[in-house]
Amino acid sequence: MSEAGNPPATDKMLAAIATPRGLFVYLLLYGGMTVLAGVLAFKQVQLPPTDLSVEAGIFPYLILVVISSTVAQLYGQKTANTIVWWGFVPLVISALLMQFVLGLPASTEMLDFRPDDLAAFEQVHRATWRVWLAGPAAYITSLLLNVWIFSKLRGSGETNTLGLMVRGAIASAISQAIDSVIFITLAFYGEFDITNLMIGQILAKVVLSLVLVPFLITGGVALAKKLDSN
């Protein structure tokens, strides 16, 4: 029994209910973005009006950056780091489910009438072991780094909107650059010359971090505060 006379199970339920609504919503969104980032990463897109190209997984990944920074701002660095680590759960489960589905035989209808769709699906999702390892390694390093830099830059002007935007941009730009170095090196080093690919990816991600992240973090913090106040 707890000091208040409630059984332990009731205490846990009350603690769960007491979780801020903003944090609860961002937890749900975070898990979905970790999985979506890996799926969208298979397409390379060009950023108009520039010639910069980037893998499309950067868009949900930027949302992960925004969520982790928002959580660090409102609920503390420790909570943000915990969310980043728990992000491995949907990553691992989705990877295992993908391997399970790839190992199952296709239906006769798909083999007979949609063989091109089947071939495309398997070609895209049968990633090499190096890519499977590179993604999680880059994910955990860059997002923990983002939370650490964002929190370290926090000062007396922590409630200032401009300060929030600057901190978010700096933390995101640095962590995204490190993410590109880790992922491209682990996934493709030795396969071909990775210099141009790495430079292009870093430039594109830094530009997106400086242009989008400051406004996304400001909006993310405002939304969480609104949810918590309801």
N, C-alpha and C positions, 0 to 999 in steps of 0.2 A: 504493500500500500504506500502511496505517496503521502507527503506531509499534509496535503489538502484532503486526504481521505479517498482519492480516486485510485482505482487500480492502474498498474503501469500501462495497460492497453489504452485506457481512457486518456492518460497523459499524452501518449503518442498521437492519438486522434486529435486532441486539442492543439498540440503543437503543429500538426499538419494544417489544421483549420486556420491557425494564426499566421501561416506563411503569407507574406504580402502578396496581394493579387498580381501586382506587376511582376514580381519575381516568378510566380507560378506560370504566368503566361510566357515569359521569356524562357523558362525551362522547357516548355513544350516546343516552342519555336526553335530553340537551340538544337534539340535532338533531331528535328526534321531537317535542319540546314546541314548538319554534319553528313547525313546520308545524301542529300541532294547535291552537295558540293562534289562528291565523288562521281556521281552520274553525269553531271553537266560538264565535268572536266574533259570529257572525250571530244568536245567540239571546240575548235579554235575560232575565235571571232575577231573581227577588226573593229577598232574603236574610231568611229568617224568624229571629226573630219581628218584624223591623223592616219598614219600608216601603221600604227602600233597594233600588234596582234597579241591576244591573250587567251588562255583557256577559259571557257565560260564558267568553270567552277569558282572563279574569283568572285562572282556576284553573291552567291550564298555564303562564300567564305568571308566577304566583307560584312555580311550580316552577323556572322559569328563574332567578328572583331567588335562590331558595334554592341552586340549583346554583352559580351564579356566586359567591355569597358563600361557600359551602363551599369551592370551589376556591381563592378568594382566601385563605381562612383556612389551608388546609393546604398549598397548592402555590404561593401567591404571587399578588400583584396582576397581574403581567405575564402569567402563565398564564391567569388569569381573563379579562383583557381580550382575549387571543388567542382564547379560546373564544367570547366575545361577537361578535367580528368574523367568525369562521368560521361563526357562526350564520346569516350572510347566505346561505351556500351552499344549505342546504336551503330557505330562504325563496325564493330566486330560482328554483331548479329547480322547486319545487312550483308557483310562480306561472306559469312558462312551460308546465309540463305541463297546468295547468288551462286556460290559453288554447288550448293545442293540442287538448285534449279538447273544449272548447266549440266549436272551429272544425270538428270532424268532424261529419258528418251522423249523426243518430240512426238506429238500426236500424228496419226496417219494423215489427218486432214491438212496439217501444216506441212508435212513432208510432200504431199501430193499437190497442194494448191498454193502454198506460200513458201516455197523453198528459199527464195531470195530474202524474205523477211527473217527466216530462221538463221541463214548464213550471216546476215548483217548483225543480228542480235548477238550471236556467239562471237563474231569477230570483235565487236566492240567490248564485250564484257569479259572475254578471256584475257585479262591483263596478265603480264608476266609477274613473276614473284618479286622482281625488283620494284615494280610500280606499286604493288600491294604493300611493300615495306616502306617505300619512300613517302607515301601519302600520310600514314599515321605518324612517322617520325617528324615530318615537316609540320604537321598539324599541332602536335603537343609542344614542340619547341617554340614555334612562332606565336601561338596563342598565349602560352605562359609568359613569353617575353613581352607580348603586347600588354598583358595585365600588369606586369612588373614595371615597365616603363611608364605606363599611364598612371599608376599609383605613385611612383617615385616623383613624377613631375607635379604631383598635387601639392599645393602650397596654401598660403593664406587666402589666395583668391579663388579657392575651390568652387565657390558658388557663382563666379563670374562666367557668363556665357562664352565670351571670347576666349577666356583661359581654358574652358572645357573643350572648345573646338580645336585650339592649338595643341593641347595635350593629346587629343584623339588623333589628330592628323600625324603628329610626330611618332606616336607609338605605333600607329597602323603602318606608316611608310617604312619604318625600320623593320618591324616584324614581318611585313610582306616581302621585303627584300631578302631577309634571312630565309623565309619560307621557300622562295624561288631557288636560292642557292642550294639548300638542302635537298629539295625535291628533284631538281634537274640533275644534280650531281649523283644522287643515289640511284635514280631511275635510268639515266642515259649515259653516264660517264663511261667511256671506252667503246660505246656503240658508234658514236660519230662526234664531230667537233661541236661541243655544246656552247661555245662562246657566244655566238650571235643569238641563239635561243635564250640563253640566260640574260644577256643584256636587254633584249627586247621584253622579256617577261618582267624583269625588275623595273624597267622604265614604265611599262604599262601599269603595273601594280602600284608603284609609287604615285603616278599621276592620279589614278583612281582614288587612292588613299587621301591625297591632298584636296581633291575636288569634291568627293562625295562624303567621306567619313565625317568631317566636321559637322555637316548638316544632319547626317543620319544619327550621330550620337546626341546632338542637341534634341532632335525629335524623339529619340529613344528614351532619354531621361525625362522629357516632358510627359511622354505617354505613360511611363511607369509611375510617375508621381500622380497622374490623373487616375490611373487604375487603383493605386493604393488609397486614394482619398475617397473612393466610392464605397 
